[in-house]
Each structure stands twice: as structure tokens, then as C-alpha cells.
Amino acid sequence: MSSPLPPPPPPPTIIAKTIIPTLPNPPKVPPIPSPGSSLVSLLIYNGHPFKDHWAYFVGSQKLPNVGVKIHATGSVSTGFIFEIKRRHDVRASEDIPTKIVPLAWVDARYFDEERMLGLDGVEGGSNLEEVIDYEPVCEFERALSRVQVPEKSLVSVGMSTSEDASRRRVVQRDCQTWIVESADHLVRKGMFNRDVAEYLHAIQQ
């Protein structure tokens, strides 16, 4: 009488690999600009557990870390407004960004630093007061102001149950949406290269 066959071996253990998405490299920004051009950077503020807040920063040629912060400020529940913070010290303000990403050197003809910053005659950067403004004073700021900031897009509980809300899908637009859309606009105006807009599209949360 033959001995019974041994049981079949257990199936191989499959170890699932966790794929961590890699972010694209930021645009290549030369360390030395063309004469008179201004560096435009992306300021990123940690928004955990929500999305990060994004803003543009145009650095001054006269004082380090001081410049103009331009962003859409607000929330999806109340809507956003176009805001410019002049004489903004990116390293000493109450809202210090968690990351600064240089985007591009933009030609001098699009800026008016004296009007943007009001730093003429200021020495050393002490006693600078930040000024909040809503009116553009140069072509770069005017180009950004023409991009519509997001309106209120968060549907309340009561509204979400209404017949009108059930017929449509609400797409939330926020500060990152505005940055991406404005970057596309700056590409069309010739102020940004296409790679800048593509980078912002790729990292949008």
C-alpha cells in the first residue's frame, strides 16, 4: 500500500509594495538673473489637515527677504479676495511659510519696485511696516488681478439636500486653484514659461 501524498505547499506570500508618488522637480531658475529682473517665488504654508495655502512672492532687489506677497485669501465657505501685502518680510512675519519655491525671473518691465514696496530711502530694513493693499500698481500685479478669485464654493448641509444642489456638482476653487489659473494667464502674457505652470498643475493638492 502506497503512502499518502504530502499536502500541497502553501501559496507564496505576496507583499504589496507601497508606491510613494514622487513630486516633479521645480522649474530651473538661474542663480544670476538678467539685469533688473525680479524673482517670483511660490510661498507654501502648511494647512494640515486641510490643503496648504499658496501665495506668490516678488522679492525686493534692495532688501533681503522683503517683498510683495500676492494671493487669494479667504476660504471655500466665505469666498476669496485678491490681496497684496507690501513690505512683507517673508522670514519675520507672523505667517512664515514652510517652503519657498523659486519659480522664475520675470523681466523688469513688468514691475515698478518703488511703487510696489515704497522702499525708496529706507535704510537697513528696520521699522518697516507691512501694508495691505488691493489695487495693483504694476503690470505683473494687474495681470494677476484680472484672474477671478474663487467665490464661495462650499455647499452647506441644508443646500446639499435641495433639488437644485442635487442637479449639479460643485467644484471647489481655492487659493491653489487661483495660483494655477493665474500661472496659466502669466504664460499667455509672456511673463512665465510653460514649465512654471506645468509644475504648479502637477503639485496642486
Buried (B, 14 or more C-beta within 10 A) or exposed (E): EEEEEEEEEEEEEEEEEEEEEEEEEBBEBEEEBEEEBBBBBBBBBEBEEEBBBBBBBBBBBBBEBBBBBBBBBBBBEEBBEBBBBBBBBBEEEEEEBEEBBBBBBBBBEBBBBEEBBBBEEBEEBEEBEBEEBEEBBBBBBEBBBEBEBBEBBBBEEEEEEEEEBEEEEEEEBBBBBBBBBBBBBBBEBEBBBEBBBBBBEEBBE
